[in-house]
């Protein structure tokens, strides 16, 4: 039946058992009178004309199979039984409250203002021809911490979004998704077909969260907060991902998927977890950057990576892997250490590091150091060749290990090691070129150690030396390698009496002079296997050309 009037606010209305009903009035109110009975097995349509309101207070005597409404005014519906929306509905503002779940069936709902849906659990838009459009804020709230699902099968568009539940929430939106206000969830999955962003407010998730969109922009203004206790996975379908510096951001761990640039600033430690890909990656953390958040991390970045934190730790488990197609730039603020460890698999295009702490770096392929680099100590191991078109400043000691080593090969390169320098080359050669611009405290003489058929023997070491005249006295002797200067001129280096030493894998020691020197002839004698090493020759007052220490046979 179709009823015209003011419903049970006028009289004790009784509507019992029809399969479908419609009510039209300037203002519709149902269930306000406790003696009224409204029992419709099918759908009831409530129409308020001239901007009137629709109000339903579903007591024990009010039950509908489904509800539809039409008004430019407000709609406020409470139902004790399950609330199902069906058919076409419009409202200026919408409040739906159900004692059990809220669902829809072939429903198309349009709200010109805001909407607030409250239920123990909610499931909407699981059919292709269902839609929910809210021009203002869409607030989903669970009274018992149940699950919310707004499926991608239908069409959802919100001016802004707020979610409050202690359970799981999964929301798909067609268009731009904007989080505002205070949102809470046990786990949270948000997917936008266009950009995903946030406004003023706090998003707090006690478990994991997944944010997906064509582009993602979060925490780009003061007052915006993201607090994710579990893993935060950021996924873009083509655009950039930015978690900015102005807001407050804390993640339990971080994962990401994108072919575009990703930039994340976090106000606590940043821990990578699981599989992640990016076009380029910039991570800034106020604490540690690591891949040790209770599990393994596999990171692939096609271009450049920048990691900034108080300390950086990568590759601490065998399942960890980091692959960077471009440059890996690692910076530890406050004197923290940088550790790229040998447990995982590490491959980079080039590397750059800056810290006042210790750098421990291992790569499973060729290692190329570029740019400005600094550290207190360096222990760098490469499974391939190790080269450095770069500036490297080391406050204390440095250890470089690789299949072959080529350092300071360009006039623009700088290698400055205040303390000991150890070069270990396995199978191939060491090449160190020293020139007047090279600020090396010690004159470097390099060894390479070949491991062939389990026999440890001296291979080829090449030293190309260009030094200014600055004579010094006799070099000290060592039981394994004795360096003697046959033609010694007057001393001019009085600041250091004992030269620095470097340790090599055979147990031998090379003595390095800590100042510039001149000698017309140096004879190098090696007692190792009682073999002679060829003499180094020098022209007049500077040592030039190429000096080779030939391997022992």
Steps between C-alpha positions, in 0.01 A plus 500: 500500500585867463431719802480880488511693823710547812522132589458385857565847640135564416340175609584154617579362159511132432675367187530127525646258247497665153780404263567864414393841628558868427436805718497858372460808716654840562668334795518126567534353847469129572517316830483802725179366654572179688153363428539531124577189298708520180576160360588490130639178359647671193621850432353812653561831323482815711452825305512846657404784269610865508821420685327330788676249724474122525528346842462134600527370855476127468377352822374150559201564275699638201664269247570551131635263241692795345482879498514771237452874551464818299543853632722803470493525878644276766448125546544336842419129518549259790395138471536221752496229238743490212495813285514441128503779242345437161380696201574867433540732797593868540553720804647831605662333798491135611522319833448122502523302821434129528513260794624238253685523168440759228492361147370599159328331210495667159512836676593838358546759777581867449563741789565867432641558847665268752414142599550301820447123498519311831467123540683203652615416146441637153518362145416718199543514121567136432305522171604689187179708478513622861622848589558727798575868441556738793603858420606574857669285761426127507536356853490125550476403866475162669321474833671168581829507308372302204621492143422761233513419130426737213578283200650606168225329301267797548569872481590709806581871510552702818594860565709374789523183706513411870506147641451389859515133590710265703475240225598475137406769250534477122379796296518545121425840350460606139682831484702697753501366856565748782529392863392757757424506870575223746509154341572171677512137389643164591624459144435747220497467121427810294497503120435799276478495121657847497709666771494408869572779744420618853386814675515612863449211739647181637498158333581234762520130408587233755596248230605519136390754241497511120455830314464484124437764237620635169701746710535526879568818698489480881608709800565809288360746757534562872226320692497193277602180678553139393550245776525144363610243759548222244622502142421797277480400133483785249397412144464727198372402158722745315558823691731607779469410869586772754478481878608853579689673779238739637278241665574235764566150369581174679491154343579164654656398168486619140435340162429665164415424141538753219683564176523870588695698764428426867591739782425417866590702810442326831517636855641175638699205370430378145501123457452339159301178490393271217526563128529861380559667163542863394620716215710701745501510880566765765473400866559745785470368854553670835640169626638178345440391140512120476353186346482310829138553607437140602533359148678514168485783250548490123540844345537578130545860380568567133663840551653688797453440874566736792490366856541745790481402867694505824641165386436272204496118510428284195552134414501351850321177395563260212153568355564875474578649160548853373542576129552858386539581131640848566687657790451391861562805720516413870537763772511443876440812705650561843801276444303177458633196318411379151486121467421322175571148619606179330204286603266623228540561128607856416547646151524870414581708195721738700531589868553818704526517879528774762541458875733576787466139607610166356407383149476124451404434143479179298377458143444180303621654174729779376513799735535855369531785751396842370439849638613636836558226760609523862529273803702444814592147388419305184486123450384449141482160330408440137452163332604667176715795399526797735546845344448854623455803274430687822617694803556278804597652836579256782581624848675183618551174308362352179486142372409436135454145374405397149581271210694799370546851635543824305505811720563870430543445128383845392656840576172611655492206743604544862596221739585630847569238766636639825588161645577159355393392154463130418442386142418134435448381143410138436590343163579826323701816556513809716545834326541814705603825333638770719549854368587837660129573554448171679482576872615160626683516832699187417676411176300198390673184379238237418491122500271260318455148624406224254328187618563241230442133571506566875855648480544842657759700309584856416340614173544834323506837664525815290577837654504810282658771713544872435630681807665832571851512646494462875787276617490273798738261667525124494190289493476254790544129449250222551562122522293431190562803281811716538502840333844667483586835347854478357532869427358699786499878497437724798193458721221752475209310655548539872137479610479120487777263605321173431311443177151355491451127435240308310421131543446268203346156493834315482600644835754727330524868584554797270657810657364827364681830539270762655655784297631565152844369414766475229745226407680425181493130552305269727588138537222281628595164639245234591583210724163341421598164342854649479423660163624832366268769384615729225649832582296819476665765293459871524609789280693786657302674774151354454367148479307468174367250259384151573660275762406136503547244774498172311340196662704222650521181298 
